[in-house]
Amino acid sequence: MKQAINIRLEKDILVTLDEYANELDKTRTSLIEKAIECYFDKLDEMVADKRIDNIKNGKTKAIPLEDVFKEAGINV
């Protein structure tokens, strides 16, 4: 189910968005949705990098997989 939101964009971004939408016979909404979906991939990388840094810096402790299985009652 789609939900409406309001955003404010700089005029030059909106002009560029409309140019792409017209060229591709797409709506603003469909292009914005696709752009956000693509950006989620970048955010996933950023989160992964942060988690790796936290492990390296000792802020987060890595738990061996064997311990996770044992805690879950899974015999491997």
Backbone bond lengths (Angstrom), bond angles and torsions (degrees), N, CA, C in turn:
res aa  C-N    CA-C-N  psi(-1)  N-CA   C-N-CA  omega(-1)  CA-C   N-CA-C  phi
1 M - - - 1.442 - - 1.523 109.00 -
2 K 1.279 116.40 128.64 1.461 120.67 179.71 1.522 109.69 -84.23
3 Q 1.322 114.08 147.25 1.455 120.86 177.53 1.516 108.73 -127.18
4 A 1.292 116.90 135.65 1.463 121.50 -179.37 1.517 110.74 -76.81
5 I 1.345 115.58 142.34 1.459 122.53 172.00 1.518 107.80 -135.31
6 N 1.295 116.08 161.61 1.461 120.62 175.70 1.514 108.46 -113.51
7 I 1.332 116.59 134.36 1.455 121.33 175.36 1.524 108.53 -133.63
8 R 1.301 115.35 156.53 1.456 120.53 175.79 1.524 107.35 -115.36
9 L 1.322 115.39 131.35 1.456 121.51 -179.88 1.517 109.75 -123.07
10 E 1.323 114.76 148.90 1.458 118.96 172.72 1.531 108.59 -61.45
11 K 1.313 115.99 147.36 1.467 120.36 -176.07 1.523 112.01 -57.91
12 D 1.335 118.52 -40.79 1.468 120.17 -178.57 1.527 111.36 -65.95
13 I 1.324 117.45 -32.42 1.469 119.73 176.54 1.522 109.51 -68.57
14 L 1.305 116.49 -42.36 1.461 120.73 179.46 1.526 111.47 -63.93
15 V 1.320 116.98 -40.40 1.467 120.91 177.33 1.524 110.13 -61.31
16 T 1.339 116.15 -45.97 1.466 120.35 179.04 1.521 110.86 -63.29
17 L 1.322 116.52 -42.62 1.465 121.18 177.96 1.519 110.84 -58.60
18 D 1.320 116.53 -45.45 1.468 120.37 179.41 1.531 111.73 -64.90
19 E 1.324 116.98 -37.62 1.471 119.80 177.56 1.526 110.76 -61.65
20 Y 1.334 116.27 -46.11 1.470 119.17 178.25 1.525 111.20 -64.90
21 A 1.315 116.49 -42.19 1.468 120.19 -179.73 1.523 110.76 -60.24
22 N 1.319 116.47 -44.07 1.467 119.71 179.42 1.519 111.34 -66.04
23 E 1.319 116.52 -44.48 1.467 120.65 -178.60 1.528 111.89 -62.80
24 L 1.315 116.05 -37.67 1.466 120.61 -175.41 1.525 113.83 -96.91
25 D 1.329 116.72 2.38 1.469 121.51 -175.83 1.525 111.48 53.06
26 K 1.320 115.25 46.15 1.465 122.72 178.70 1.521 108.37 -120.67
27 T 1.311 115.16 167.58 1.463 119.61 175.40 1.521 109.68 -93.36
28 R 1.323 114.84 159.77 1.466 118.99 173.29 1.523 110.04 -54.23
29 T 1.320 115.09 -46.44 1.466 120.51 -177.25 1.523 111.47 -57.77
30 S 1.320 117.33 -46.00 1.468 119.01 -177.69 1.526 111.30 -64.75
31 L 1.332 117.18 -37.36 1.463 119.71 178.56 1.528 111.54 -69.96
32 I 1.311 116.68 -39.74 1.470 119.95 178.10 1.521 110.30 -65.85
33 E 1.336 117.37 -42.23 1.472 120.29 177.24 1.525 111.05 -58.71
34 K 1.331 116.38 -45.69 1.465 120.85 -179.44 1.532 110.68 -63.54
35 A 1.330 116.49 -41.76 1.460 120.60 179.38 1.530 110.97 -62.07
36 I 1.318 116.35 -41.76 1.464 120.06 179.15 1.522 110.27 -66.42
37 E 1.325 117.43 -43.12 1.465 120.78 177.76 1.520 110.80 -57.90
38 C 1.320 116.84 -44.16 1.467 120.43 178.86 1.522 111.03 -64.93
39 Y 1.323 116.95 -37.86 1.459 120.15 -179.89 1.521 111.23 -68.15
40 F 1.334 117.81 -29.06 1.460 120.12 176.12 1.526 110.85 -58.35
41 D 1.335 118.38 -35.48 1.465 121.33 176.09 1.521 110.63 -60.20
42 K 1.324 117.17 -42.83 1.462 122.14 177.65 1.526 110.53 -64.78
43 L 1.315 116.80 -42.15 1.464 120.67 178.69 1.526 110.90 -63.44
44 D 1.334 117.40 -38.44 1.470 121.10 176.42 1.526 110.48 -58.43
45 E 1.335 116.82 -43.03 1.460 121.07 177.87 1.528 110.97 -63.20
46 M 1.323 116.58 -41.87 1.463 120.64 -179.45 1.526 111.05 -64.44
47 V 1.330 116.77 -41.18 1.461 120.91 178.20 1.529 110.13 -64.92
48 A 1.332 116.47 -43.74 1.464 120.32 178.99 1.521 111.03 -61.70
49 D 1.329 117.26 -43.56 1.471 120.72 178.23 1.523 111.12 -61.33
50 K 1.324 116.60 -41.70 1.468 120.33 179.23 1.526 110.60 -63.57
51 R 1.329 116.45 -42.69 1.467 119.88 179.95 1.526 111.08 -64.12
52 I 1.332 116.52 -40.42 1.465 120.36 177.43 1.525 110.01 -63.12
53 D 1.329 116.90 -44.66 1.467 120.73 177.68 1.524 111.13 -60.27
54 N 1.330 117.13 -40.88 1.461 120.55 178.98 1.524 111.82 -63.39
55 I 1.315 116.84 -36.68 1.470 120.13 177.02 1.519 109.48 -68.18
56 K 1.339 116.79 -45.41 1.467 120.74 -179.67 1.528 111.84 -62.38
57 N 1.328 117.11 -36.97 1.463 121.90 -177.34 1.524 113.05 -85.39
58 G 1.329 116.63 -1.75 1.452 120.12 179.14 1.519 114.45 80.88
59 K 1.327 118.31 8.29 1.467 121.38 178.76 1.525 111.28 -75.60
60 T 1.327 115.21 -25.43 1.457 121.88 179.85 1.519 107.86 -129.71
61 K 1.319 115.28 139.10 1.459 120.01 179.69 1.530 109.32 -101.19
62 A 1.314 115.50 129.85 1.465 120.31 175.55 1.529 108.51 -79.71
63 I 1.308 115.53 137.47 1.462 121.12 179.36 1.519 108.13 -107.73
64 P 1.330 116.99 125.36 1.464 119.48 179.37 1.534 111.32 -57.98
65 L 1.324 116.20 143.15 1.454 121.88 -178.19 1.530 111.41 -57.83
66 E 1.320 116.14 -37.11 1.465 119.80 179.08 1.530 110.85 -59.22
67 D 1.335 116.77 -39.30 1.464 120.32 179.22 1.522 111.39 -67.71
68 V 1.329 116.59 -36.85 1.469 120.96 177.83 1.524 109.47 -63.76
69 F 1.327 116.57 -46.90 1.473 120.12 178.40 1.522 110.76 -60.72
70 K 1.310 117.38 -43.47 1.463 121.43 -179.00 1.514 110.05 -61.66
71 E 1.346 117.06 -45.89 1.469 121.86 179.60 1.524 110.90 -61.83
72 A 1.338 117.19 -34.98 1.463 121.55 -179.29 1.522 112.77 -84.03
73 G 1.322 116.63 -4.32 1.462 120.08 -179.78 1.511 113.44 76.04
74 I 1.337 115.98 27.54 1.467 120.73 179.67 1.515 108.17 -101.84
75 N 1.330 114.89 122.67 1.470 119.93 177.91 1.514 110.21 -92.96
76 V 1.322 114.89 121.16 1.471 119.31 -179.02 1.502 109.05 -115.36
